[in-house]
Amino acid sequence: MNELQSSVPDVRVRALNDQPVRSDAAYVLYWSTAYRRAESNFALERAADWARHLGLPLVVLSALRLDYRWASDRLHAFLLDGIADLERQYASSNVVHFVYVESKKDAGKGLLTALAGDAAVVIADDAPVFFLPAMTAVAATRVGVLMEGVDHNGLLPLRATDRVFLRAYDLRRYLQRHLPVYLDDTPSVGTLEDLPRPTSSLLVGVQTRWPSPAPSRSLVRSLPLDHSVAATPLIGGPSAGSALLAQFVAERLDRYEDRNHPDEEATSGLSPYLHFGNVSPHQVLAAIAASENWSPDLISEKADGGRKGWWGVSAAAEGFLDQLVTWRELGYRSAAYVSENAEFEALPGWALQTLADHASDPREYIYTLEQFDAAETHDEIWNAAQRQLRNEGLIHNYLRMLWGKKILEWARSPREAHDIMFELNDRYALDGRDPNSVSGIHWVMGRYDRPWGPERAVFGKVRYMSSEATRRKLRMKRYLAADQGEMFST
């Protein structure tokens, strides 16, 4: 068998087991778990390369299990939107899209192994997100055939370096030196063209054993999920994500420098689509490049770690790219290389020490998880942010920082504050359960930051934020009026 000639950069591919490629196979299998899109997808591209190389049809598995933590109508509905969208997109190609939605706990057990039994090779998304790494590692030991993991988490491949960066400044300086080398490695256009044609009976046996209704968010009410966390009107999927990206670039990108002001509505809103893999970072960069008439040769040669003047785009676009690349990839790299990355003990030593020194300080207010959840604090701004999170599945970017700082101030201990932040964010946020969530919550408690003075009660040397200063600095009258008008209310 000739060696595979793949368009996917080698640095993004790794073998997850030492099994061989099966010679007497019926298809190539792509197990889609993190990059739920049919375009701009290195994993799908790798699977298509294998299919063409072996002359076999390509099967894509989109499965949705029930037993993940925080499984709810909200998360399932967004995921089902995306699967239904992919069903429509794959229908115009030779891809066999096998959809399975678990209707009762453990009903899907054995499905992947059964599909792999007739596969030449299995391609998996290699993403350090939520429970996916552990699930993928176990699957690799059971499939009996070569399983490859493909990284399409960011613009810089995760394995370009295994260095862990302790500050955004350090990663930014590294990116300024090394990222340009990788910017020409973009996903191919036409990934699904010229694929071998499947037979109509290709998956009859598996489909008979694991039947599944057509994917639709209307399914959620019939499934054993947390129905108290309702679906939101926000539609998931690559089509919705691409449309939102286009709208942001056309209508709000030039106002992105005002993103901290809730009344300006200048944020991108893309984080749920990036989290669920409906939109890729390469797609986002391409949209920015088209809007800014930009190409990689406009990047400055400076490598001083500064936030401004490197990309060679407008100040607004530069600020957005710093969030998309520096801050997002900082979290993903930590998730990939730091053991127990989301645990309290992953905070830097100085933060753990100063928080411990002040753990017994008197608190003016103390609230329980239930009070935080119900937005029953004395603080109007905090309550508005929490109600937005509960009911929209989103929280304004700047207010999310204040939201976390106040939980740290009003919980009974730093560790309890840590646990409350994760519980509320991961239960309600459409972009929760993500390396970026870990970064944001841990930043609240000192990670990726430095010691600040003067030393304060409860916070110690951890950066302090107040609602009073936030109200003075930010334009948010309309935001708070919307909350009072029950836009965010329960």
Order of alpha helices (4+ residues) and beta strands (2+ residues): beta-beta-alpha-beta-alpha-beta-alpha-beta-alpha-beta-alpha-alpha-alpha-alpha-alpha-alpha-alpha-alpha-alpha-alpha-alpha-alpha-alpha-alpha-alpha
